């Protein structure tokens, strides 16, 4: 049986949170805009260039902001 190895893709963009030495905060909507598409969905790491650590924190901050009604869940199109 041949074992398949998972390919790790590395984005060419640097992480915006690592370069600024900042953390995603649910109150700072400008920093959360990095991880949200025009349809207000959470965008993948590969698209945004955010590192794994900050992607998890970014998703948690976006979800927290949605529940506090700071961000919409979906875009009304």
Protein Blocks (a to p, Z undefined) as FASTA:
>chain_A
ZZddddddddfbdcfklmnopacdfklmmlmmmmpcfkopacdfklnopafklmmmmmmm
mmmmmmnopacfbdcZZ
